[in-house]
Amino acid sequence: MAEFRSTIYLDSCATSPPRKGVVEAMAEVQTSAWGNPSSLHHQGVAAAECLERARLQIAGALSASPDDVIFTSGATESVHLALSGLAGEQKPGRIVISAVEHPAVVSAARQLERQGWDLAIWPVDGFGQIRLELLPSLLAPPTRLVSLIWGQSEVGTLQPVHTVGNACAKRGIPFHTDATQVLSQGTIDWSSQPATLLTASAHKLGGPRGIGCLLTRPHIRRTLTPMQGGGGQEQGLRAGTQPVALIAGFAEALSQLDRWTPWDGRDRISPSPAEISRHRDTLLQGLLQDPRLTLTGHPHRRLPHHISLLACDQRKEPLSGRALVRELAKRGVALSSGSACASGKDSGSPVLAAMGFEPAQQRSGLRLSLGPWIRQEQLATVCRHVSAALDHLSSDCS
């Protein structure tokens, strides 16, 4: 894992540094298996062998069949392939997504809406969890597709995907879950999950950018409509020469993760990875000593590496999260004011809006997401820097 000597990096939900051995694995492939894996000569065969070895490794880590793994350029493409691919040429129906989805899911759902689908938004409570009492009505006809984020990247809340997935299965409704943030914390057992499609991305878990996958089921895979034509790679679902080096880096990063149990029959999450969870709890306890910070998201059912806060001054007036991020960057602390995928926007957070926060509060969010590179002795330093940044911005507002 890369070292951060000048910066304390607390933005792993945006991206993570490459894990040990990832860059070396990629360099080895670029040197020894640089051919096109669809070619029949020696260089192509070497690349194809490397590709399928990595696919086997990824499938094994996730208790999946190698055929279940469809490689894409990342989570955004996987989401679009899942939703647009399922809609395909079938008659439009209703698609249900939560009010706190990643922008990629919202975009894909809106695209289906323009094609004649009815889009239903599943409301959430003040913690950002879907209101389960609405399940019977939202899964009733004409619902034909449900997509639910597993771990919310901005506020950390975990959704009851086990409950929703099982309910969808009983009704014969395909269920997609965006597990991008969850898989950064540990491998899952795909064979026991109720989802029919699952999205993942390598760079959130210490792999390279530009590679992700869509986990599929055989009966669903046969009905997916590809988004683009071409050479028929990835079982005809994702045309284009596979980036074998990136895939090898993905496999290497995933191999270093421990297995965790993201749910049981009660939709509870296990405390793994334990060390990161302990660091998170220690840091959160220190931060909340400052009355200008308030926790958002669910206090217990949340990603184990994730802290989300609202910031205000002494008069309880919301402070700009983006301004705090810039101030903390000057002090050597890297974090986020929300989803990095929307970091160029200075508007209020749609996630916080869906959770019922006022417009001024929607601009005051902070997100701290830890990784295995964080050391215990850095936590108090972070608290001091955050307090100093709050002092600085509060004085500017006085």
C-alpha positions, -999 to +999 in steps of 0.1 A: +000+000+000+013+034-009+026+057+019+012+092+024+039+112+042+027+147+035-010+141+033-034+121+055-056+105+029-092+101+039-110+098+006-110+061-002-146+063-013-134+084-042-104+062-051-078+042-032-040+039-038-029+007-054-024-022-030+010-038-028+018-059-058-009-044-081+014-022-101+039-051-104+012-075-116+002-050-143+037-044-154+044-082-157+014-085-180+024-056-201+058-072-205+050-109-210+013-110-222+008-077-241-009-094-271-046-092-280-064-120-262-086-127-292-056-135-314-045-170-321-007-166-322+016-170-293+013-135-279-025-136-281-027-170-264-005-157-236-028-128-231-059-150-232-044-173-206-036-143-184-071-129-189-089-161-179-065-168-150-075-134-136-112-141-143-109-173-123-091-155-095-118-128-093-146-154-095-131-175-068-127-145-045-164-138-049-177-174-049-189-169-084-187-188-117-161-174-141-190-170-166-207-147-141-180-121-144-184-096-172-155-071-174-163-034-181-145-001-178-158+005-143-189+008-122-206+034-143-205+013-174-216-018-154-246+001-141-257+011-176-252-024-190-272-038-161-302-014-164-302-007-201-293-043-209-322-057-188-347-033-204-334-042-238-362-047-263-389-056-238-421-037-233-416-008-209-427-012-173-418+004-140-382+007-127-377+015-090-346+031-076-339+047-042-337+084-036-300+081-027-286+063-057-252+071-074-256+095-103-248+067-127-279+048-116-300+079-118-287+086-153-294+051-165-329+052-150-337+085-166-326+071-199-351+043-196-378+069-186-372+087-219-378+053-236-412+050-220-405+034-186-422+047-155-396+057-129-405+054-093-382+068-066-381+049-033-382+075-005-357+073+024-358+083+061-336+108+079-308+082+080-309+076+043-324+042+045-353+032+022-387+031+039-394-006+040-431-001+047-434+009+010-420-024-003-454-040-011-466-011-032-434-004-049-428-040-059-464-045-071-471-045-109-461-029-132-426-029-115-402-049-137-368-038-125-354-026-092-319-011-085-308-003-050-274+010-039-259-013-012-235+012+006-242+048+000-210+066-009-219+100+005-234+092+039-223+056+043-257+041+050-263+005+041-295-005+025-315-037+033-306-053+000-311-088+014-347-081+023-354-063-010-336-089-031-355-118-016-388-099-021-379-092-057-370-129-062-404-140-050-421-117-075-398-126-104-384-090-106-347-087-116-328-069-088-295-049-094-274-036-066-245-011-068-219-027-045-190-005-055-184+008-020-192-025-002-167-045-021-139-021-011-143-035+024-142-072+017-152-100-007-188-113-007-203-147-015-221-142-048-235-177-047-257-168-016-268-133-025-303-125-037-293-100-064-294-109-100-269-083-111-241-066-091-218-037-100-182-033-088-151-012-096-115-020-090-101+014-080-122+016-049-105-015-035-069-007-043-069-018-079-064+003-111-088+028-125-105+019-158-117-016-149-147-030-132-172-058-136-208-068-136-217-100-118-245-118-135-267-149-133-270-173-162-308-167-168-303-130-167-271-130-188-290-146-216-315-118-217-291-088-215-289-066-245-253-053-251-248-016-252-223-017-281-215-041-310-181-052-321-159-082-316-183-101-293-160-101-263-173-109-228-199-133-240-211-108-265-221-083-238-191-059-239-174-055-272-138-043-272-104-057-266-101-066-229-074-046-209-056-076-196-031-057-175-059-038-157-078-070-151-047-086-136-044-056-113-080-060-103-075-096-095-044-089-074-061-062-054-092-084-048-071-113-037-058-092-007-093-086+007-107-106+036-141-122+034-168-104+053-205-110+059-224-079+047-257-093+058-275-121+076-311-129+079-316-096+098-297-075+073-269-067+098-234-060+088-204-076+104-176-053+119-150-064+093-125-051+085-120-048+122-089-025+123-104+001+099-137+000+118-119+006+151-100+035+136-132+049+122-149+047+155-120+064+173-118+092+147-156+097+148-156+099+186-129+126+185-146+146+158-179+146+175-163+163+205-167+194+184-203+206+187-200+222+152-200+187+136-231+164+133-231+128+121-253+120+090-263+086+078-272+056+099-251+055+131-247+017+130-258+003+097-231+020+077-199+012+058-172+003+083-147+028+070-170+057+065-178+090+084-202+117+071-208+149+089-225+183+086-204+213+096-216+246+111-202+276+130-207+286+166-241+301+157-252+269+141-251+284+107-240+258+080-205+261+066-195+253+031-183+217+029-163+225-003-145+254+015-137+231+044-122+205+020-100+232+004-089+245+038-081+210+050-061+202+019-039+232+027-033+215+061-024+181+046-057+163+051-075+149+020-112+143+023-144+151+004-175+172+006-196+144-009-195+121-039-164+126-060-183+119-091-202+152-086-173+171-071-173+198-098-208+210-087-213+236-060-250+228-056-267+212-027-264+174-022-294+155-037-287+127-011-290+151+018-320+167+002-337+133+000-329+128+037-348+159+046-320+184+053-324+221+045-308+237+014-280+254+034-272+221+052-271+203+019-239+222+011-222+216+044-214+179+041-180+163+048-170+127+040-141+109+055-133+074+043-105+055+057-082+028+043-056+003+056-028+029+053-042+050+081-023+048+114-037+052+149-014+081+157-028+101+127-063+102+141-058+129+167-040+150+141-070+148+118-093+160+147-069+190+154-068+200+117-106+198+113-111+219+144-086+245+131-103+246+097-137+251+114-122+279+134-108+295+103-140+294+083-161+304+113-140+336+118-144+344+081-182+343+085-182+364+117 
